[in-house]
Amino acid sequence: MILVRPTLHEPMNILSDSTLFSPLDRHFAMLIGRLAKKHYPEAALAAALASRTTREGNICLDLEEYAGKPLHPDSPRTGINAFICPSPHDWTVQLMQSGVVSQDEGNTPLVLDGKGRLYLRRYWEYENTVTRFILQRADSVYANLNYAKLDEDLKKLFPPFPAAGIDWQQIAAIAAVIRSFCVISGGPGTGKTSTVARILALLSGQHNNTRQLRILLGAPTGKAASRLQQSIDETGLLQTSAEHLQATTLHRMLGHVPNSPYFRHNAENPLTADIIVIDEASMVDLPLLAKLMGAVPTAARLILLGDRHQLASVQPGSVLGDICHALSMATFSTEFCRFISEYTDYSIAPAPQPWTQTAPFSLQDSFVELKQSYRFDPGSEIARLGTAVKEGDGAGALDLLLGAQDGSLTWSDVPASAEIGKKLQDCPDIAHFTALQQIQGPDSCFTHLESFRILCALRSGPFGMERVNMLLEQFIAQQMQDDSRNHPAEQSAGIKTDLPFRPVMVTRNDYNLQLYNGDVGIIMPDPKKQRSLRVFFRGEAGLLRNIAPTLLPGHETVFAMTVHKSQGSEFNRVLLILPDRDSPLLTRELLYTAITRAREKVEIWGRKEIFVAAVKRQINRTSGLPEALWGGGK
């Protein structure tokens, strides 16, 4: 079939196709059409595509991906003919002449950069905020160091490394001390938070002591914030009050303004801090990171912790992956390498110059990757599986699963959708959930719950989190009704809201209750009033608090949770359930994130060919950040 170039009215026809565009996309396109000084339907089409691609997690629309290509095949169902998008040159001209697109600062709703990337203006501004912040903080702070004190503290905090090779925690600590912006990436168990505790101790030693060092600790979710706080407290390295050093959510740190996208702290009202540490940075989306960077005081340090190989944020952007250029994680400038050799026992060869085109050569000194896992032996099967998945070796990863010997890896074919409930009931680990009712005290219940969790690749569908939770709730409720030892309040266990010992996750922030998206609670009998139920949460510093179930904001059951929602958590054992058919959502990042949630055992239910395909598939979100920072792709 020969595709004929359509007439100008056809872009508006294609916008009516609900399989391509959401109502929001269409409304935005119509708005752009009304604002345009010259009527170009192709401009409205580009606006709809930009809206759609942002909803899909991208920062911008790459026109080259669509220019000159069919946007939609002939569809008898919709009655819409295939539409061929304009050529790159024609489309660019039409966009620039429409009056709703500009290439630099301005007030147009859309921005087109010199590489053919079309942005919603606010996302262009977010990306530029992040780029400017990182490039402006590329300079080191050597001149302000007390070298004698630094040498003394490094020897005290980093004794001789027992293993062969380089102590990358020490290298990361030095980078964070001499840089005002630093990213420390590393897989599970590589010691990111313990490294930060040592960094804070080093920086405390550099402080002039005229006032207390102001430190802010944050993370995207309450769970991640609690784990950061706990990890730092366990090191015992910082002699400071709990009130002074208290991890919190990013939204609370910035001071969220209710019913608005804004925060109290911004460039005009910056945070009061000398050092800001953000954990689980891979979960932070571009808008939130831009707002954080806008609120960082000029003289303050910002330290980001995360795993660049993990899933990207749910909202637009894959910021940690974008700013961590693959080469930047393994090479440093000559000046930094000289400093390392002077203050440590390690000798690192500097990067050849220049391997970047536009970035300051010292920018790479702000990025360090921790390479040794202290949770897993490098030869352990979980560690080897995580590495194979991270490197995209689908066949090798499957061989590891099928040939595992130490009991830490288990593979099982996923059953037919009608049989998934039976397979769940027969799974020995499911007794873990019914055992909750035998445990005394909410704190012990949290500890028990965190030893095992079911992770689902998808939210919906026959093998999705929603159905798995529904099946488990029905099964557990029946088990409790059959158990004569149950508390009388449990006689209504068939009602979801009244099911005791049900773990729930908050899905909507409630600033009045100080409950935030990602916080996990457990519905339990009230110790003070046994015939009623309360929902217990572990708050900041691990303190328990409780509310009535009727006060819960938006929430969902999490006997099973999505892999996305599991970020920032760790469990002894993990059961990962994959669907019985392929999906674009199944990627190596998703599998890697799920596998690395487990400390002791990973069990996977799936189909072999789908697992291998997922390992080979990589998240690729469109963004201008890598080129803006490094002069090229990752």
N, C-alpha and C positions, 0 to 999 in steps of 0.2 A: 504494500500500500504506500502511495506517495503522499506525504504530508504537505499540504498547501499552506502557505503563509496566510493566517487569518486576517480578517478586517479588524479595525480598531475596536469595534464594539464587543468582540469576543472575549477579551480579558475580563470584562464585567460579567459575561456569562459564566466563565470558569469560576468566578468567585462564589457563585451560587451553589457550587458542589459541596455538600456537607461532608463528603468523604475526604476532602482536601482541607477545608477551612472551618474553623469553629465560628459561632456567632460573634465572639470577640474579634477574631481576625477580620470578619466581614465588616463589622461596625468601624473598626480602625481604618480599614481601606476606604470606606465611604467618607469618613472624617477627612482623610487625606485628600480625597477627591474634591470635597467642598472647599478645603483650604488652598488647593492648588491655584496658582495664578494662570497657568495654562493647563487645559484639560488633556492629560495624557492617561488613558486607562492603564497603560503599563506602569505608571507610577503607583496607582492604587493597587495593582497586582503585586508590585514589589513590597508595598507596605503590608499587605496581607501575609506575604511570605516571611517578612521580617518579624511580624507578630507571631506567626506559627513557629518559626525556628527558635525564637526566644522561649516560647512555652515548652519547647522540646529540650531546653537546657543549654542552648547555644547563646553566645554573647552577641553574635551578629550573623547576617546573611551573606554568604559568599556568592556573589552574582555569577561567578564563573561556573558554579555548580549547576546553574539553571540556564544560563544564557545560550541561546541557539539550540536548545534541546526541547523535546516534547515535555510539557508539564503534566499531561494527563492522557492516557490512552483513550481511544474511542470507547465509549461506554454506552451500550444500548439501554442499560438501566437508567442512566441519568439523562440520556439524550444529548449529551454535550460532546462535541467533537474534540479531538486532540488539539491542543494549543501549543504552538512553538513559541517559546520566549524569545524576545529580541536578541540580537547579537550584542556582545559586550559593549561595543562602541555606541550602537543605537540606543541601548538601554541607558547607558551613562548620560548621553546627551539629553534624552527625554527626562531623566530624573533631575538633572541640573537645571533644565529649562522650566520645570514644573513649578519652581518656587517653594517647594516644601523640602528640598534637600540642599545641604551645603557641605563643603569639604573641611570646614574649620569651625572656629568659634562662631556662634550665632544663636538664633532662636528658632531655627527650623526644627520640625519634629523628627526629621531623619538626617543622618550624617553619612556621607559616602567618603571613605578614605581613599588614598591613592592606590590601594591594592584591590579595589573593587569590592570592599566589604561594606555592607549597608547596616547601619546601627539605628535602633531607637535611640534618640538623643540621650536619654538618661543613662543608658548602658554605655554609650560612648564616653560620657562624663565619668562614670564609675571606672571604666578601664583606664582612662587617662589619670584619674586620681591615684590609682594603684601604681601605674607606671612612674608617674612623677615622684611619688613617695619613695619607691625603691631606688630609683636613679639618684635622687637627691641624698639618700642615706648611704650611697655607695662609698663615701669617704670614710676612712678609718679614724679612730680617736687615739692614736698612739701618743700624741703629745700630752694627753691628760692622765697618763698612767703613772702610778708609783711602781716602778719596775722592781725594786727590791722586795716590796710587799707581795707583788704578783708572783715573783719567783718563789718566795717563802710559802705562799698559800698553794701554789701548784704542787709543790713537793709534798705538802701535808694532805691535800685532797686527792691527789692522784699518785699513789705509791707505784713502784715499778710494776709494769704490766706483766702478769704471770705467763701470758700466752705469747707465742711468736706473732710477729706482725705489729701493727700500729694500734694504739689505744685511741680509737676515733672519738670516744667520749671526751678525752682530753683535748683533742684538736677542735671539737665543737665548742668546748668551753672557752678556749683561747679565742676562737672566732667571735663568740658572743661578747667577750670582754672588750675586744678591740674594734668591734663594729657597732654602729647604732641600730642596724637592722640585721637580723640573723634568722635563717631558716635551718632547723635541725630535723631532717627526715630520717626515718628508720622503721623497720618492720617491728612486729610484736616482740617484746622482751629484749629489745636492744638498749633499753635504759634511757629513753628520752627524758622522762620526768626526773629520774635520779641525777641525770646530767644537769638538768636545770637547777636542781637543788645546789649542786656544786657551783654552778655559774652564779647563782645568787649569793652564795658564800664568798666567792671571789670578788664580786662587785661590792659586797658589804665591806670587804677588806680594803677596797679602793675608796670607800666613802670617807668624806672629811669629818664625819661624826658631829658636825655642828647641829644637825637635826637627824631625825630618824629617816632611814631610806624608805621611800614610798614605793611599794610594790603592789601591782595588781595582777591577780591570777584569774584567767577566764577560760571558758570552753563553750562550744555551741549549745550543749545541753546540760541540764542539772546533773545527770548521771556522770557525764565526762568531767564536769567541774568537781564533783565529789571524789572521783578517782584521782584527779590531779592533786587535790588537797591531801588526800590520804597518802599518796606516793611521796609527796614532799615531806609530810610530817614524819613518815616512817624513817626517813634518812637521819633525822635528828640533827641536821647540820645548821639549822637556822634558829638562833636564840631570839625569838620574837613572839609577841603575843598572838593568840589565835585571832583576835579581832583585827590586828594589823595585817596579817597574812591570811586572807580568807578567799578561797576560790569561789567564783560565782559565774552565772551565765553571762554571755556577751550582751544579751539584751538588757539584763539588769545592770551590768557594768556601765553601759552607755546611757542608761536611763531612758527606757522606752516611753514615748509619749502616747498615751492610749488613743486608739482610733486614728492613728496616723502612721506614716512610714518613717517618721523622724525620731530623733533622740535628743535628749537634753544636752548631751555632750557632742560638740562638733568643732569645727575650726575656730568659731568665735568663742566657744566655751569648752576648751580642751579638758581632758581628764587631768586629775591631779595625781601625777605619777612620775617616778624616775625610771621605772622598769615595768613593762607590760609583757606578760607571758600568756600566750594563747595555745592551749592544747587541742588536739584533734582538728588541726587546721584544714584537713582535707574535706571536712564537713561544712566549712564556711563558704557561702556563696559570694559571688562578686559584689553585689550591692552591700552586703553586711561588712565585708572586708574593707571596701572603699570608705564606708562610714566610720569604721574603726580607725583606719589610717588618717582620716580627716580629723579625728579627735585626739591623736597622739601629740603631746607637746613637742616642740622643736628640740628640746634638750633630752627627751626621754628615749630609752631603748625599746624596741619592739622585737620580741623573740617568738617565732612561730614554731610549733612542734606538730609533727604529723607524719603520715606514711603516704608518700606521693603515689604509691601503687594502689592505694585503696580506691573505693568508689568515690566518684565526684559528689558534690552536694546535690540535694534534690532540686534546689532552685538553680537558676542559670549560672553557669560558670564551672570551670574545673581549675580553680585558681592555683592551688598548690602544685598540681601537675604542670600548669602553664608556666609558672615562674621558676620551677626547678628544671632548668635545661639539663639534659642528660649529662653533657660534658661538664657542666658547672658543679656537679656533685662529686667529681673525682679529681679535679684539677684546681690549682691555686696560683696566685701571682708569685713572682720571684720574691717580692718583699715579704709576703706572708710565709712562704717556705723558709726564708732566712730566719724569720722570727721564731718559727716552730723549732728549727734546729738549735737555736740559741737557748730556748727555755724548756726543751724536752730532749729525750734521747732518740728522737725520730728524725729521719731525713726523707723529705718528700721532694720529688722532682717537680719544678714549676711547669705550668702549661706552656706549650709553644705559642709564641705570639705571631699574629693575632688569630685566634680561632673564632672570635666574634667580630661582627662587622660594625656595630654601632654602640655596644655597651662599653662603659668604662672597664678597663682591663681588670681592675681590682674587684669588680662586682661579684665575680665568682667566689671571692673569699667570704661572702656572706652566706654561702650554702654548703652545708656539711651533711653527709649521710653516714649514719651509724650502721656498721656492717656485721657486728657480732651479736647474735641472739644469746641472752643469758637464760631464756626460758626453755629453749630447745637446744639439744645437742645438734650441731650442724649435720650430723649423719642420721638424725631421727627421721622417721618416715613422715611426720607432719611437716617438719622443716623442709624436707626434700620435695614434698607435694606442693607446698606453698611456693617454692622456688620454681618448680616446673610450670606451674600455672602462671606465675608472674612473668616468666620468660616466653610464654605462649607455646609451650611444648605439650600439645594436647595428647599425642600418643604416649609420651613419656609419663605424663600425669596419670593417664588411665592405667598404664602398666604398674605404676606404683600402687594405685588403689586395689587393683586385682591381685597383686602379688605381695601385699603387705604381710609381714611376719610377726610384728611385735604387738599386734592387737590395737594399735592406735588409729588404724585406718580400716574402714569397713565399707564395702560396696554392696548395694542391693538393687535389683531392677525394680523400678517403680511399678506398682500394679495398675490395673485398669482403674479408671476414675471411680467406678462403682465399688471397688474393693479397698479404696484407700482407708476408709473407716476401720475395716477389719484389720488391716495391716497395722494401723496405729494402735488398736487395742491389744494386738499381739506383741507389740514392741515392749521389751522389758523395761526400758527407761521411762515409759509412761507412768509406771507406778511411782515414779519420782514426784509427780504432781499430786496423786491421791495421798501420798505420805505427808503432805503439808499439814493436813488436819491433825496429825499426831504430834506435831511439834509445838512446844510451848514457847510463846513469846514472839512478837513480830520481828525482832532482830534476828532470831534464829531462823525464822521463816525466810527472811531475805537471804541469809547465807545459804540456806538449803536451795532456794530457787535459783541462785546464781551458779549452781554446780551443773545444771543441765538446761538446755533450751533448744527448741525446734526453730530452725530458720527456714523460711520459704523464699524462693527466688522471686515469686510474683505475689502481688496482693490479692488479685482476683483469679477466678477460674477454678477448675476441679482440684488443682493442686496448690491453690493460692492460700495465703495466710488466713483470709476470712473464712474459707470453708474448713480448713484444718482446725481453727479455733472453735468453730461451731460444732464440729464432730467431737472434739475433745470435751467441750462443755457438756454436751449431751451425755457422753459416756461417764464423765466424772460425776455429774449430777445424779445419774442413775446409781453409780457406785455408792454415793453418799446416802441416797435414800434407802439403799439395801443394807446399810451399816447401822445396826441398832445402837451403836455407841455415839452416833451423831448428836450434836447439840439440838435442842428443840427448835432453835431459830433456823436450822437447816432444813426443816420440813418443807419450806418453800423454795428449795434449791432448784426446782424446775424453772423458776423465774430467774432470768439471767442476772438481773440487778442484785438479787438476794443470794447468789451463789457464794458461799464463804470460800476463802482461800483461793479466790480468783485473782491472778495478777493482771493489772491494768496499766496501760501507758497513756499518759496525757497527750493529746494531739492538738490542743489549742491552748495558747498561753492564757493564764488568768493571773493578772498582776495583783489583784486584791488578795487572792489566796496564796500568792507566790508559788504557783505551780506552772511549769513551763513544758513546752513540747519536748517529749522524750523522757520526762520524769516517770518512773515506774513505782507503782504502789501495789499493796496487797489488801484485798477485802477480807477482814477477819472479825470474829466476834469481839465485841468490846470487853476488855478485861474488867471494866468497872460496871458494866451492865450487860451480862452475858446473853440476854435475849435480843440484843440489837447488834448491828454491824457497824464497823468503822473502816475507813480506808487509811492505811498507814503508809507513810512515805519516809524515806531517809532524806533528811534535809542537808543543808550545808554542814560540814564538819561531822557528818554521819548521825546527827541528832534526829531522833524519831519524832514525828508529829502525825496527827490524824484528823480526819474530817468525816462528816456524815456522807454516805454514798450519794445522797440527793444533791450535794453541793459540787460533785465532780464536774469539771468542765468537760469539753469534748474528749472522749477517751475510747480505747479499744482493748479487748482482751489480748493478752500476750503469753498464753501458753506457747504459742508460736508467734514469731514476729518476722517481718521482712528483713532481708539482709541489710537493706538501707538503714532500718531502725536499730539494727544491732551494733552499728558503729559506736565506738566509745565504750563497749561492754566486753567482758571476758567471761567465759564459762569453762568449767572443767571438761564437759562433754557437749558436743554439738551434733544434732541431726539436721542435715540439709536436704530439703525436698525440692527436686527439680521437676518441671512439668514434663509431660510425655510427648511434647512437640516443641520445635525450636521457636525462639522468640528473639527479636533484636535486643531485648533487655538482658538476655543471658550473655555476659561478657566475662573476660578473664578477671577484670577488676571486681565483679560481683563474687565470683568463685574465690578469689584470693581473700577478699574481705571476710567471707563466711568461714573459710578454712582457718584463718588466723584469729578467729574469735575463740578457738578451742585451745586449752592448755594440755589436755591429756588424750582426747579421742575425738575423731571426726568420722561420722557415718553419713554416707551419701546415698539417697535413693534417686535413681534417674535412669536414663537410657544412654548407652555408651556413646552412640554417634552424636547425640545432642550435647553430652558433656564435652567431647572432643571439639565440636564446633564452637562451643562457648569459650573454651580456652583460647581458641585461635582468634576470636572476635575481640576487638579492643574498642573502648569508648573513644570517640573522636568528636569532641565539641569544638565548634568553630569559634575562634578567638584571635584577636590581634596582639595579645599579651606577649607570646613568645617572640614574635618579630620585633615588637616595640622594645623589649628588653635586650634581646640577644642578636637581633638582626637576621633571624631565620627561624625555622621550625624547631621543634624539640628534637 
